[in-house]
Structure formats: structure tokens, C-alpha cells
Amino acid sequence: MRVEVVVEEPIQVLTRLLPSGQLAPTSFVWREQTRYVMDVGRQWEERVEGRPVRCYLVRTVDLDTYELCWDPAADTWTVRRAWLSNLA
């Protein structure tokens, strides 16, 4: 069973540039552990404090799901929410 956790923590993300010109997260470091992205799902843009922020729903190789958000103006990433199978 997966448990949704609200996180709102800064992270470090590695991305690749797609032929379309969009970024795709490939891995990220959260809580001192590297998580490797297996699938990038839904993507959307929203405004946070008046700035556009790009959000990605990703699934990692351990089958957990994360909502990652990128603020291009500040070039910062945040993990907003996570759906985790193991909270330990």
C-alpha cells in the first residue's frame, strides 16, 4: 500500500534535454539518497508567487511516485509530494 506524504523539500535533480526542447528528470537526491527515475508521467505548469513553475509526476525504479517541481527563474527543484511504499 502506498502512503501519500506532503514533503515540500529542496532537491538536486539531474535532467536530460529531449528533442522537443523540454527537460526530463532522470534522477534526484532526496534525503541523502539518489532516486532513479523510471517513468515521467503527467507534466503541468502552475504559478507560485507569480512565477511559472513546471511540475512532473515521476515513478522511480523502486516504484514510488513523486511530484517534482522546477522553478526555472531560480533554477531550483522541490519534491512536493511523494507516494511511498516504505516510510522507514
N, C-alpha and C positions, 0 to 999 in steps of 0.2 A: 504494500500500500504506500502511495506517495503522500507526503505531507507538504502543504504549501507553507513557505516561510517568507515573510517580508524582510528584506535584507537592507537595501539602501547603503551599500558599501562600495568604496572605490576599488577598482581592479586594474590590473595590467593585462592588455589584450594584444595578441598577435593576429594580424589580418592578412588576407590576400586580396589583390585587386582583380576583379572579374573583368572579362572582355567588355561587359556593359558599362564599365566605369564605376560600379558600386563596390563597396568593401564587404567582405565576408569574414567574420571571426573564425579563426582556426583553432585557437587555444587561448586560455586565460588563466591567470593566477589569482586564486581567491583563498584567503585564509592559509597562505603559505603552501598551497597545493596547486600544481598545474592540472588543469582540466582540459581535455582534448575534445574538440567539437566534432561530432559525427554527422549531424544534420543541422542545417539552418532552415528554420521554418518561416513562419509569418514575420513580415517586417512592416514597420509603420513609422510615421513621423508625427511627433507631437510638440507642443510648445511648453517649455519650462522656464518660468520667469521671463517670458517674452522671446526666448531663443529657441530655434528649431533643434530638436533632439531626435536622433534616429535610434529606434529600438528594434531588437532582434530576439526572436524566440529560438533558442538553440537546445539541442539534445547532445549530451556528452556521451563518450564511449561507455561510461558506467550506467547509461540510460536515465540519468537525472536530467531535468529540464530547467533552464534558466532564462530569465528575461534580462538581456544586456542592453544598456543604453549608452550611446555615444553622443557627446556634446562636441560638435566639430569646431565651434568657436573657441572653446577652451582646450580642445583635443584631450578630453578626459572620458573615461569609461566608468560605468557603475553597474553593479549587479543589483537589480531592483527587487526581484523575487526569484525564488527557487522552489522547485517541486522535487523533494529529496526522498529517497528510499531508506537512507541510513542517516540518522541525525547524530550519530556518535562522533 
